């Protein structure tokens, strides 16, 4: 079996197991807000907060800048704790987007300039910046968050390392080698691998016995054998 077909088979198995999955927003500012609301939150709480901001029509830089403070605070609080940190990050982002109206166009342009333009945005980090480049700017870059890194390593992609950034880049390189150079393929890979890391291939007590990737996963097979021997 070729390397490309192996990853494609993996993604097909995850698609059949989970069905269609929602993807991050495509609008750059909305995606930035989505990222800020995601930190120390759950998808359900994040989405509730995003819906509340949409309801008060605060999902453009100018609209959020003009939004009544009380309504903004109430909406952001739905994402969970650290509301003040989120509000501070959003204020910084609003200011950057308003001062740089060309930012959405810049991040869709040459990659080096796009990366530089995203650096001042708070709470993105490398994986958040890569999600912005992939979903809002159409660059074929695979974001590797903790979930994708964990799933990739358990499936045998990349090299293990105590340095998360080094391991993440190793997993990113290994997975990218097996992906067609299509933005849609990269989006599909991130969405399913990250969701799988959250729902089934969890850090502690992964649900290996029901995992659709068990036969292809060295780590999963080892865990199942260990449980059977007890």
N, C-alpha and C positions, 0 to 999 in steps of 0.2 A: 504494500500500500504506500503510495507516495505521501510525502510530508504534507502537501497541500490538501489532499483528500482526507488525511487524518484530522486536521483541524476543522475542515468543512463538515466531516462526519460528526465531530464533537458538537459543533454549533447546531447542526440539524437535529441531533438528539436532544439538545437543550430546548430548541424551539418546539419540538413535539411534546416535551415534558411540561414546559411552562406556558405554551401558547404565545400569542402576541404580547409584547411588553411595551410599556410606555417608554419614551425616550426623553432626554433632557430638552428644554426649550431651544429653539433655533435662533431666536432673537438675542443678540449679544447682551443687552441690558437685562432682559428677563432671565437669561441664563446666569448672569452674575448674581442676581437676587436669589435665584434657585440655589446657587452654590453657598451663599451666606446663610440661607435658611437651613441648609442640609447639615451644617456642622453641629455636632452634638444633638442631633435630632433623629427622627425616624421618617421614612417616606410619607407615612400618613400625616404626621404633624407638619412636616414641611409643606406638603401639598395643601393642607388646610390653611396654612399661613399665606401661601401663594394665591390661593383662591380668594382669601379675604382681601389681599392687596389688589387683586384684579377687580373685586367688587367695588372698592373705593376708587378705582381707576388710577392706581399709583404705580403702574408698571412701565412708565417712561421716565427718563431722568427729570424732565421738567415737571411732570405730574407728581412724582414722589417729592420733589423739592417744595411743591405747593401744597401737598397733602396736609390736612389738620394733624398736628402732632399726636393728639389723643387717639385718633383713628389709626394712625400709623403704628403707634405703640401697641394698641390692642391687636392689630393684625399680626405683627411680628411676634408677639407673646405666644401666639398659637403654636409656634415652632418648638416651644419648650424653654428650658433655662438659658441663661446667658443672653437675655433679651437686650441688655444695654450694650454688650459687645456687638451684637448683630446690628443694632441701630447705629452704632458708631461706624461700623464697616460700611453700612449702606449710605450713610452721609458722605463718607469719603468717596465711595464709588459714584454717587450722584454728582459730586463736585467734579470728579475726573471726567465723567461722560459729558457733563455740560460744558466744561472747558475745552473738551476735545471732541467736537461733533463729528470729526472725521474718523474717530476710533473704529467704528464698525467696518469702514472701508479699508483702513490700515491693516486690520487683522485678517482681512481676506486677501491681502496682497502678499508680497515676498515674506518668507517665513522669518527671517532674521528681524526685520522691522516689526512683524507681528508679535514676536516674542518680547521685544523691548517694550512695545506699547502695553502689554498686559502686566508687566512687572509691578507697576505702582498699585494695581488693584489688590485690596486686602483680602485675606482668607482664601486665596485661590490655591497657592502652592503649585508644585509642578503638575500633579495629576489634574487639578482644576484648570490650570492654564491649557493643558492638552485637551480637556473636554471642550473648552471654549474654542480652541483651534479646530477641533473635529466637528462639533455640532453646530457652531455658529459661524464658522469661517471656511468650512469645506476643505480643510487640509487633511490628507490621509495620515493621521498620527494616532497611534493607539494609546489612550490614557491607561496607565497602570496604577490603580489605587491598591490599597491593602488587599481587597477582595480578589481582584484580578491577579495580583502577584501570588496570593495563596493558592488559588485554583491552578494557575499556570505551573507553579512549582510541584504541586501534588500530581499533576499530569505528566511531569517530567520535562517541562520547558524551563530553560535558563539554569542558572547556577545558584545554589543556596549561599547566603551570606548573612552575617550579623548586621551588616550595613544595609538598611532597607532600600536606600536609593540605588545602591549598586545592584542589589537583587532585582529591584523593579526594572532597572534598565536592561539587565540580562534577560528577564522574562519578556520585556517589550521587544527586544531584538529577535528573540527566538520565535515569538508569535507572529511578528511582522513578516518574517521570512516566509511564512506559510499563508499569508493573506494576499489576495489579488489587490492590485493598486487601485482600489475603488473605495471612495468615501463611504458608500453604503455598506460595503463589506467590513470596514473598520468600525462603523457605528454598530452594526449587528454584533460583531465580536465583543466589543466593550459591553454592550447592553446585556448580553446573555452571560458572559463570564462574570461580570460584576454582580448581577442578580443571583447567579448560582452561588457565589461566595457569600451572599447575604442570607439566602434562603435554605440552602442544603449543605454546601461545603463550608460550614462555619468554622471559626478558629478553634473553638472548644466544642467537643462532642459533635463532630460532623455526622450527618445522617447517611453514612455510607451504604447501609443496607438497602436504601430506597433510591440511591443515586443512579441516574441513567448512564453515568459514565464509569460505573464501577469496573467493568471489564477492561477499560482502557487506562485505569488509574492505579499505578503501583502502590501509592500511599493508601488508597481505599482498600485494595485487596489485602494489604498487610494488616490494616486495622480489623477487617472482617475476620481474618484468620486468627488474630490475637483474641478477639472476642469469642470465637468458637472454641479455642483451646482452654478458656477459663472454666 
